[in-house]
Each structure stands twice: as structure tokens, then as C-alpha cells.
């Protein structure tokens, strides 16, 4: 049994033979896991609108047979057109006094089937931000056949969606814009979700459930639109960039801390050298922190601790080892007066950009907003570790390395590069 298949089976165990999905992240992960094991998908929902779930269905490339309600004009014609392209078997429940209200997803597979049943419509808000509840069930072949029979019965009186029918629907359809259904439409399209300003307005559920290609697109979009030039791969390689900062500082950290005043010491702190060699200012400049600069330059005990502990961070393999090594560096640095998370997390980020992110004055407010926590909590090791746990549990983090050279370089720094999404210019 594959890892994903085993995870699905494990989620469906317990006395009831089911697993409750009570957060957007849990619903999305289960939906994606079920898709990976399916050969076809059958759906019955009250509403369908463009968004994450439809994108995942298109990515999976499976036959999708859907029955959709259209009460109150909440079903978008673009969603029906997408479903037509996926399975060529799409129906719309007939108008009647009996409201069509199911939310059923049946994932048919060769080695068994899965179902998700609950309050989750095929909309962006239902999968991304609403307070929804659903149950994941593992079905044997007899149970799956019974479910299919029920869905066939629902479809027996429904209208097939054809190109002609869809053209008619577009001519009579009006997206709700005011009143109660206008509010519902805004919720279903995720317009109300808290977002950070960076990266086109990323919301936490989007970040936590993105696969690697989507996360890379977020990074590249933010790097192009939020900076004067592409902050990942600028046309002029001498320009300030995230990737160049990591390239330059990586070999510096594989040796004892450089002497104060040397170009390598300034680059480690994010300062500019004279004459210019390479500006390593991303991931939190420490040059404006006079106390940090002085301590890192002259405190022999601190320098010995960093020289001893940073190799442990680089060598750590398991999550536990990485966190323990990171906390030891945190404790060693922050017991010195005025040395706080900006110093710790810059060093951790430069040493292990695949594992750590920088917390500094240009990022902490947006990070707190993104994670929906206080800035104070992020400045404790417990709060910082909790944030790491969220990022380490994402599909983009757990993905295998991409093939292209540029994408692999981003993947090697995938946690550190969250800074691209949350960095804000300080005026």
C-alpha cells in the first residue's frame, strides 16, 4: 500500500469507520489524497463556483460526473463549463419546490473507493475559509455501487448540461451582488478571507494547501510584482536578490564566523561592502542593530557558541533534530541582552533555508497576519516553532525536488522564501 493510500485508510479508521474533517486544511488534504487514488469522480452539490476544488479536479485529469443545483443563481456558469470539459457528463438539478442540497463527493478507485460527505459545496469559500464539516469514508465495492445508484437516481430527472443549455443559462444568470445572497456569494468566493498584501494577497489556507507548482507561482508572482525587478532571478545578476543572498552566504556559514569588518562579515549581517561585492540584504539586515553587530563582532563566547551550534543545525536531519538544534542556538543567542529573533532567525535561515524563515521588522507584521497569531508569540521559540510546524506540513514543503535548475534552487530555499510573500518596505 502506498503512503498516500495508507494515510487515507488510516484516516477512515476508528469505531465509526469514518474521519471528521473540520478545518479547510483537513478538507483540502483529504480531497487531494482521495483524488490521487481515484480513477473517476462523481459529485452532487448544491452550488458550484470556480476555485481551488475545480482547479484540483482539472489538475487530476479524471472523468468527473457532476450533478449541481442552481438555486438563487449561486452556481456560476464558468464552473459548469469547467465540469463539462472534465467529464462531459454534467447535469443540473431541475427547478422545483424541493431544494437540491446534497454535498457528496464519491471517488471511485480500483482498490476501493472514498467518499466525502458534509456541508462542503464545490466553491472556493467552502474549501478555503468557511467553517465547514465533512466526513471521510472508505467504501468497499458494494457500498460504492450503492452510492452510485443513489446518485444515478438523483440524476434521472435532471437536465443535461449541453453547449446550448449553457449558452441559455449564461443569458439568464445574474451573479448575486447585494442582500443575503450577495453576502453568501462573497463568502463562497473567498473575498472576505484575511490576506497579506504580499504575493497578490495570499491567504493562509492557500499557502498551507498549495502543491509545489502553485507555491512556486506564488513566489515568482510576488518577486516580480512587489519589487522593482525580479527579486528571485533578476536580469542583472549583480542586483539584490533572494537567491544571490543564499548563494553568497552559504559558504560563509560553513566556516567559523568571519572577522569583523571583512566583506564576508558584512554580507553575513546583510550589509553592503565597499567596494560593492554582493548585497546580501534579504532575510533581515542586521547592520542597523548596533548591539547585534557589536556582539557578533567582539563577543568571543557568543562567536564560539555560534561556531559550535550552527554546524549542528546544518547536520540535523529529522524534524526533532532540526528543532532541537535551532532551539539551542535560540537559547544561546537570546540570553544576551538585546539579541532577539531577528539575529537567530537570520542565521537559521541562511544555514537551512529549506527549514527556517526569517523574522524581522520587515516581515513580522505580515507573518502574524498570515498565521493569525500575535507578533509577540512569534518572538518566542514556542510560537516560532508552531509556525514552522504549519509550513512543514504543507504539500509544497513535502514535495520532491523539481527537475529544472531554477525551480530546484527555489525548492532548496522553500521555507526561507516565504519572506518573498510577507516582506514589506519600511518607509
N, C-alpha and C positions, 0 to 999 in steps of 0.2 A: 504494500500500500504506500502510495506517495505521501510526502509530508503534508501537502495540502489536503489530500483525501483523508489522512488520519486526523488532521485538525477538524475537518468538517464532522467526521464521525464522533470525535471527542466532544464537540460542542453539542451534539444531539443526544448525548448520554444523560443518565440520571433517571430517577424513578419515573418521571413523566415521559421519558423518551424525547424531550424537547429542550430547546435552549432559548431563553428570553433575550431579545435584543432591545436594549432600552436607551441607546445613545446613537447619534448619527454615525459615529465611527464604527460601532459594533455592527450596525445595519449595513454600512458600506462594505466592510470587510467580509461579512458573511455573503453578501450579494456577489462580490468578486470571486470568493472561493467557490461558491456554487457554480458560477459561470465557467470556471476553469475545468470543472468535472462534467459539464453538460454537453450533450450533442444537439439539443433543441430546447427552446424555452416557450412556455405558454403563460400568458399573462391575462388577468382580469382585474381592471382597476376602474375606479370612478372617474379619475381625471388623468390626463397625460399632458405634460408640457416639456419643452426642451430642457436639457440639463445633464447632470452627471450620470444618471442611470441610463439614459438613452445613449450617451457617449460610450459608456461601458458596453452596452449591447452592440453598438456598431463596431467597437474595437474587437469584440469576441468573434464577430462574423458568423454567428449561428442563425439557423432558422428561428424566427420569432413569430409566434401566432398570438395576436392580442385582441382582446375584446375590451372596448373602452366606452365609458359613459361620456356624455357631453352636457350634463345639466349645468345651467347657469353660465354657459359659454366658457367654462373653466378649462376645457380641453382645447389646446392650441392646434390649429391645422398643420403647423410645421411638425408637430410631434406625430400626428397621424401619417404625414408623408414619410417621415423617417421610419416609422413602423412598417409601412408598405414596402419600402426598399429592403427592409431586413427579412421579411418573411413572405411577403405577397399574400398573406392571409391575415387581414385585419378587418375587424367588424366594429360597428358602433351600436351600442345598445339603443333600442327604439325609445322614442319619447312615450312616456306613459305615466300614470299616477304612481306607479311602483318605481321608486328611485333606484337606479343601478348603483350599488355602493360597495361591492367587494374590493379587496386589495390582496390579490393572490398571485404569487409567482411560483411557477412549477418548473423545475429544472430537470429535464429528462436526461438520463445517462445510461451508458452500457452496464455499469457496475452498480446500479441503484440510482435513485432519484432523490432530489432535495426539494423542499418547499419552504417558502417564507410567507407567512400569513399574519396580517395585523392591520395597522392603521395607515400603512405607507402607500400613498399614491405614487404614480410614476411622474414625479415632479422634482424640481431642484430642491425646494424647501424641505420636502418630506425626507430626502436622503441626506440633506446637508445641515439643517439647522432646527427644524421643528422638534418639539417634544413628542416623539412617536414611540410606539411599542409594537413589536412583532415577535413571532415565534418561529424558530427554525426547526424543521422536522426532517428526519431522514426516513425515506419511504422505500419499502420493498416494491417489487414489480406489481403485485396485486393492488397495493394501496395506490400506486401511481396510476394504474389503469382506472381505478375508481374515481380518482381526482379528474383524470382526463374526461371520463364520462360525464361528470358534473359540468365541466366547462363546455363540453360539446352541447349539452342541453341548454346552457345559457346562450350559446351562440346560435341555436336553431332558429330563434326569432329575431336575430339581429340583422342589421344592414351591412352587407359587404362594402368595404371602402374601395372604390374604384377611382380612377383619374377623374371621371365625370362627376362622381359623387363629391370628391374632394374639391373640385372647382366650385360646385354649388355651395359647399359648406363655407369656403372662403368668402363667397359673395354675401352670405347672410350672417357670418360670425362677427361679433364685436367683443374685443377683449375688455373685461370689466375694468373700469378706471376709477370708480367712486363707490361710496357706500360700503356695505359689509363685504360684498364680493370683490370690490376693488382692493380692500384690505387683505382679503384672502389671497388674491392674485399676487399682491406684492410679497406676501409671506412665502407663497409657493415658488416664486422666482428668486427668492433669497435677497430681495432688495433691502431687507431690514437687518441683515446679519452684520454684527460688528466686523469691521475690516481695518487693516492697517493701510496707510496711504501708499506704502511701497508696493512695487510689483503689480500695479494695476488694481490694488485693493484686495489683497489675499485674506481670506477668512480661514480660521483655524481648521474647520472640517476639510476644506480644500487642501490645506497643507498636509494634514495628518493622513489623508487617504490617497494622495496623488501617487501614481506609479512614476518610475524614474523619468520616462519621456515627458510627462506633464510637469514634473518638478523642474527638469532642465529647461522647459519652455518658460516657466515662471521666472527662473533665474536670468535667462537670456533677455526676456522682455524687460525685466526690471533694470538690468545692466545697460540696456540701450536707451530706455526712456527716462531714467531718473538721473543720468549723469551726462555730462557734456559729450562724452564719447563712450563707446562700449567699454564698460569697466571690467569686463572679463577678458576679452581679446581685442584690444584697441588696434587700429590700423598702424599706429606708430608704437612699436614695442617698448619704446622708452617712456611712454606715458604711464601715469599711475594706474595700476590695475590690481585686482584681487589676485589673479594668477601669478603676476610677477612678484607680488609680495611673498607668496608662498614659495616660489622658486628660489628667491634670494635668501630668505631666512631659514629654509630647511637645512642647508649645510652649516649655517652658523650655529644652529642649536645642536648639531651633532658633535660639537667641540665644547670645551669649557667656555664660560661666558667671556666674551672679548673685553679687552681693557677699555676703560672709559676714554672717550674722545676719538676712538678709532671709527672708521666708517662702518665696520660691522656692528659696533655697539650702537651707533645712531640708527642703523637700519633695524636692529632688534627692537629698539624703542619706537620705531615708526617715524624717525626724524629724517630730515633731508641732509645729505652730505654736501660738503663743499671741497672740491668741485663736485657737481652732481654725478652720482654713480647710478643709484636706483632708489626711487622714492618708495618706501615700504609703509606708507601711511595708513593703509586699510587695516581693519580689525583693531582699531583703537590706538591712536597715538598716545604715547606716554611722555612725550617731550614737554608737555605743558605742566605735568605734575612734577614740580621741583623736588619734592620729598622722595618720590619714587625714583627719579633719575639719580638723586644723590645716594640713596640706599643701594641701588643696583650697581652703582659705580664704586662705592667705597666700603660697604659693609661686608667684610670678609666672611663672616659667619653666614650671612644670607647667601652670598655667592656660592659658598661651599654647599649649602643646602640645595640650592637650585641645580648645581652641577651633579649632585647626588640623586636628586629626585626626578629630574626631567628624563634621564635615561629609563627610569622605571616606567614612566608614563608611555614612552615610545615603545617599550618592550611588552607592555601589558597586552594580553590577547582577549580574555573573556570580559564580559561586561563588569563583573565584580572586580576583577583585577584592575581594569581601567578606572573605575570609580574610586577604588581604594587608593590607587596611586595619585589620582587627581586630588582627592581629599587631603592626602599627606602634604602635597605641595600647597594646597589652600591653607592648611593649618600653619605650615612653616612661614608662609609669606604674611598672612593677615595678623599674626601675633606681633608683628612690627607695627608701630604707630603710623597711621595714615596710608598704609599699604592695604588696598582692598581688592575687590573683584576685578577691576579693570586690569590690574597688574597680573593677577592669577590667570584670568581667562585669556589674556593676550598670549601669554606663554603657553598655556594649554592648547590654544587654538593653533598657534604656529607649529607646535610639536606634533599635534594629532588633529589636523583639520578634518579628518574623517569621523572624529568623535566629539569634538568640543566646538562651542561657539563663543564669540567674544561678547562680553557685557560691558558697555562703556556709555559715556554720556550721549553719544550719537545714536545709540540703538536701544537703550534700556526702556524708554517710554513705549516705543512701538512693540518691543518684545512683550512687555507687560500687557499691552492691549491685545496683542495677538493671542497670548496664552490665558488671558482673562485672570491675571493674578496681580498682586501689588508689586511695585518696584522694590519695596522693602524685602519682600520674600525672595526675590531673585538675588538679592545681595547676601543671602545665607547659603551655605553649602546644601542644606536640605532642599531649599526652593530651586536652586540651580540644578541639582541632581534630578528633581522631579521633572523639570523642563527637558533635560536630556532624555529621560525615560520616554517622554512623549515623542521626541524626534526619532529615537532609536527604534520605536515600534512601528514606524511608517513603512509603507511599501517601497518608497524611493530609497530609504536607507537600507532595507533588506535586499534590494535588488542586486543581481550580479553585475559585474563591471561591463559597461558598454564597449562596443568594438572600436569606434572612432577615437583617434588620439585626443582630440579636443574634449569630447564627451567624457573620456576616461579621466582626463585631468580634472574636470569638474566633479566627477564622481569621487575621486580621491579626496576632494575637499568639501564633500556634500553637506556636512553639518556646519562647518565654518561659514559656508557661503549663504547661510540663512541671513547673514549680515547684508547681503545684496537687497533683500526684501524689506529690511527694517531700518537700514541706515537713514538718518535724516540730517540734512545740513543744519548746522547751528549758526544762526545769524549773529 
